[in-house]
């Protein structure tokens, strides 16, 4: 019998009493212990059922997320196939913007080194640094992210068999 990946991902818990039922009609201590064992067993069964439900929900959630990622990838692939010249342009622009990002980081590091002695204890200078470099860095990274998705190379085509 082969098991699916979902089945092997989760464990099973056997929740049964380890004590065989014994007559307890006249023994109040044994009756109390038996009720406590029954309560523990019931609680463990509830926990196991809740964990199974939680696992089922996680499997559904993973399926939904995977479907959304596949749809996005298929949409991007269709766009690249429909606009190959634009995808190639995005690849070239991405390379140039990568160089621009390196230059920008270099300027940012040089500026921080030049003003190193002024930074100590100065929240104002730190905020000035963030104001000067932060917004452009955020926008640049956002553009690079978008371009990298659009510029991803087409997968190699498989030769058609005759």
N, C-alpha and C positions, 0 to 999 in steps of 0.2 A: 504494500500500500504506500503510495507516494503522498507526501504532504506538501501543500502549497506553501509559499513563502509567508503568507499571512498566518497560517496555522502554526508554523514554527516560531513565529515572532513572539507569541504570547504563551505563557505557561498556564497549566491547569492546577487547581487546588482541590484536593479531596477533603471535603469537610464532613467527617463522620465522627461519631463518638468512639473514643478508644476504650471506653468502659462498657461492658455488656450490661444490658438492663438487669437489675437485680430486684427482687421483691423488697419494697421499702415501706409497706403499709404501716408497720409498727415502729419504725425507726425514724424519728423526726430529723436527725442529723443527716442520715443517708438521703432522705427525701429532699432536704434543702440542697445538698450537694448535687443531686440529680437535676433539680430545677436550675441550679447555677450552670451546670454543664449544658443543659438544654438551651439556656439563654446565650451562652457563649457560642454554641453551635449555630444557633439562629443568627447571631450577630455576624459570625464568620461567613455564613451563607449569604447574608445581605451584602457584606463587603465584596465577596466574590462576584455576586450578580452585578453590583455597581461597577466593579472593575471591568467586567465583560462588556457592560453597556458603554463605559468610557472608551474601551478599546474599539468597539464598533464605531463610535462617533469619530475617533481619531482616524480610523481607516477611511471613513467617508470624507473627512476633512482633507486627508492626503489626496484622495481621488479628485476632489474638487480643485485643489491647488494644482495638481498635475495637469488636469484638463485645461485650466486657465493658462498655464505655462506653455503647453503644447499649442494652444490656439494662438498665443502671442508669437511663438516661434514660427508657426505656419504663416501668419499674417506678414511677419517680417520677411520670410523667405519668398512669399508671393510678390511682395513689394520689390525685393532685390531682383527677382526674375523679370518683373515688368519694367523696371527702370535700371538696367545694368549700367548704363553710362552715368547715371546719377550716383549709383552705389560706388562706382569707380572714383568719381569725383569726391565722394565722402571719404574714401580711403586716403586719397591724396591730401585732402584737407585735414584729416585726422593726423597724418604724419606731421604736417606743418604745425598744427596746433600743439602737438606733443613737444615739438621743439620750442614753441612759444611758452609752453608751461615750464619747461626747464629753464628758459631765460628768466621767466617771472620768479621762479623759486630762487634762482641765483641772486636776482636783485633784492628779493625779500631777505635772504640770508645776509647779504652784504650790508643792507640797511640795519639789520638787527645787530651785526657785529660793530658797525660804526657807532651805534648809539648804546652799546652795551653798558657803559658806565653810567648812563642817565636813567636806565630802567629800574635800578634798584630802589624799591619803595615808592615808585611813581606809578600809580594806577592811571593817571592821566596819559602818560607816554604809552603805556600798554594799550589803552583804549584808542589812542591815535594810530598806533600800529595796526590794530584790528580794523579800524575805520579805513585806513589807507589800503590795506591789502586784502581784507576779508571778502568784501562784496565781489571784487573781480575774480578772486580765487574760486568763490562759490559758482559764479557764472561760467567761468572757464571749465570747471569740473563738470558742470551740468551739460555744457556743450560737448565735451569729450565723451561723456556717457552716451548721449544721444547719437553722436556720430559713430561711436564704436558699435552700437547696435545696427545702425543702417549700413555701415561699411564692412560688416563681417563678410569675409570672402564666401563666394558660392561654394557649396560642397562639390567635390569632383564628380563629374558625371560618369556613370557606369557605361562601358561599351555595350552596345546592344548586340545580343546574340542572334545569329541568323538561323 
